[in-house]
Amino acid sequence: MPEDVVMYTDGACKGNPGPGGWGVLLRRDGHELPLSGGELHTTNNRMELMAVIQGLRALNRSCDVRIVTDSKYVRDGVTSWMSKWKKNGWMTAARPPKPVKNQDLWEELDQELHTHSVTWEWVKGHSGHSGNERADELANAGVPH
């Protein structure tokens, strides 16, 4: 039986590009699992993607997952753009077409999404939403010094 998981995700970057971190707060049945990590040279968008990828990878079985994020880039990428990118060989709809930025991470995320049933919820960042604020703290804690 699939489990219901709420996953709060965020990315942070000190400079863009620069050192960056990702943070995830997983909640299920009253339990929480905080996760974070980072890279020395990255971008904010890469860290936003990595947060979702790492959060989904942490689930050890197929789950119903509600992903709560302040990243329209990730949410819209999955819900609006990715199917078109895949049909176009990972090229944008721009004229002339250009390669999709962060294709490596989009492909990893696409693989992870096949394991779970995912719904997306966007929240405004830095607006007092407790799960998003905690994910932001985790992302900042993941930034390498």
N, C-alpha and C positions, 0 to 999 in steps of 0.2 A: 504494500500500500504506500503510495507516495506520501511524503511528509510535507507539511507546510513550513516554509522557511521564509523569513524576511531578511533581506540582505541590504545593508546600507553601505554605499561605496563612495569613495572620494579620491581625488588625486591632488597632489601639491607639487609645485616646482618653484625653486629659488633661482629666478632667471628662467628664460624660456627661449633657448635651451639652457639647462643647468642641472644641478643636483635636484632630484625629485623623489617623491614618495607616494605610495598608494596605501589606502586604509580600507578595511572592511570590518563591519560589525555584523555577525550572523546571529539571528535570534530564532530560537525554536523551543516551544514548550516551556517558556520561562527561563531558558538557559541562554547565555551569551558567549560567543567566541570572538574575541578581537584578533585581527590579523593585520600585519603591516610589513612593508618592505620598501626598497628603493633602489635607485641607480644613480651613479655619479654624473652621467651625461644623458639627459633625456628631455622630454617636453611634458607640459601639463596634459595634453591630450593622450600621450602614451601612458601616463600614470593613471588617468581616468579609465582607459581600457584595461590596463593591468589589474586594477582593483577588481573589476568585474570578473576577469579571467581567473584570478587567484581565489576569489570568493567561490566561484562555481567549482573550481578544482578541489576545494576543501571539503566539498560534500561527497561522502563516500557511497552514496546511492542516488538513484533518480529521485528528484524531489519536485514538488510544486514550489516555485520560488517567486517571490515578489521582490524585485530589485528596485530600491529607492535610491535615486541619484539626483544630483544637481547638475549633471552633465547632459545637456541637450545633444551634444556631439555624439555621445555613446547611444543614448536612447533613440535619437533620430537615425543614427547610422544603422542600428539594428532594425528598427521598425519601418523605415522609409527608403533607405539608400542601398543597403547591402544586397538585396536580391537583384537590383539593377546592376550594381558593380560586378556581381558574379556573372551575370548574363553577358556583360561587356568585357569579360576577361580582366576584371579588376581595374577598369578604366572609368574615369568620371564621365559625366554627361556634358562636360565643358566642350566648347569648340575652339580649337581642336581638343580631342579627349586627352586627358592627362592621367598618369598612374595615380591610383588611390594612395593617399598618404597613410602610413602605418599599416600597409597591407598585411604584413606579417602578423600583427596583433589582431587585425580583423579576422584573418583566417583562423587563428587560434580560438578567438571568441566564437566564431561560427561552429567550430568543432564542439566546444563546451556546451553550446546552446542545444545541440542535438541530444544531449543526455537528460535534460531537464525540461519541465514545462514552466516557461518564464512569462511573467507579466511585468510591465514597467510602470513606475510611478516617478514623475519628476517633481522635485521640490526646489524651491528657491534656496540657494546657498546662503549661509550666514544670516538666516532669518529666525533662528531659535528653535528649529526642528531638532529634537534631542538626538535622534538616530543619525541625522546628517552631521550635526555638530561633533558627535563622537567619531564618526568616520573621518571628518576633517582633522581632528586631533590625532588619530592614528596615522593618517597620511603624512602629517607634518612630523610625527615621531619617526616615520620611516625614511625621511630624507637623510642621506649620508652626510656626515660632517667632515 
